[in-house]
Amino acid sequence: SQQGEEDPQALSIQEGENATMNCSYKTSINNLQWYRQNSGRGLVHLILIRSNEREKHSGRLRVTLDTSKKSSSLLITASRAADTASYFCATDLRSSASKIIFGSGTRLSIRP
Amino acid sequence: GAVVSQHPSWVICKSGTSVKIECRSLDFQATTMFWYRQFPKQSLMLMATSNEGSKATYEQGVEKDKFLINHASLTLSTLTVTSAHPEDSSFYICSARQEPNEKLFFGSGTQLSVL
């Protein structure tokens, strides 16, 4: 089953611009994580935000979490060509601590 | 950072044969391992969760007898696709977690093609 929906499904921006991806989920969570996947490869963990946190930063990444709306956003500032990848949110469900469910993903393309 | 090794990276097999995929945590002990399946340009669908020494917990709709998962040690989990058919062709990815660390470390995935 899929917990999260992301939008947009695809995003194409110019290098240097900021990219924003949104994630909505359905049930209560322990934390929400963002991952990146290059085509045909495994996923790389980017950032984790806990259910009692509202915002978190890591380098050019900024994540927000609104548990009342069951939504999160990932902002990548000053995008680079190397940021081209698919980005997924993943929720660590409160009802089942060992289950992590992924959202539908956003395919990000950075134009040079 | 933690490394998870998954192999083979790709496999082509004939319909009716069984294929085993291995997932190893190289520098940490994985209390929990997850197996996901991914179709082209789609998200990861959780197939099952396995804990060392216990039976895997399968997601609804995933056939236990079709996708055999063994988590024999804290560093190794295997997924065996039994009697594979073309509809089983997909990208399979494992991930591992070491409690109390909440984030997942992923293998590089296995592309299975069943002819």
Boltz contact constraints between the chains, C-beta under 6 A:
constraints:
  - contact:
      token1: [A, 31]
      token2: [B, 102]
      max_distance: 6.0
  - contact:
      token1: [A, 41]
      token2: [B, 108]
      max_distance: 6.0
  - contact:
      token1: [A, 42]
      token2: [B, 93]
      max_distance: 6.0
  - contact:
      token1: [A, 42]
      token2: [B, 106]
      max_distance: 6.0
  - contact:
      token1: [A, 42]
      token2: [B, 107]
      max_distance: 6.0
  - contact:
      token1: [A, 42]
      token2: [B, 108]
      max_distance: 6.0
  - contact:
      token1: [A, 42]
      token2: [B, 109]
      max_distance: 6.0
  - contact:
      token1: [A, 43]
      token2: [B, 106]
      max_distance: 6.0
  - contact:
      token1: [A, 45]
      token2: [B, 103]
      max_distance: 6.0
  - contact:
      token1: [A, 48]
      token2: [B, 103]
      max_distance: 6.0
  - contact:
      token1: [A, 98]
      token2: [B, 32]
      max_distance: 6.0
  - contact:
      token1: [A, 98]
      token2: [B, 49]
      max_distance: 6.0
  - contact:
      token1: [A, 102]
      token2: [B, 43]
      max_distance: 6.0
  - contact:
      token1: [A, 102]
      token2: [B, 44]
      max_distance: 6.0
  - contact:
      token1: [A, 104]
      token2: [B, 43]
      max_distance: 6.0
  - contact:
      token1: [A, 105]
      token2: [B, 43]
      max_distance: 6.0
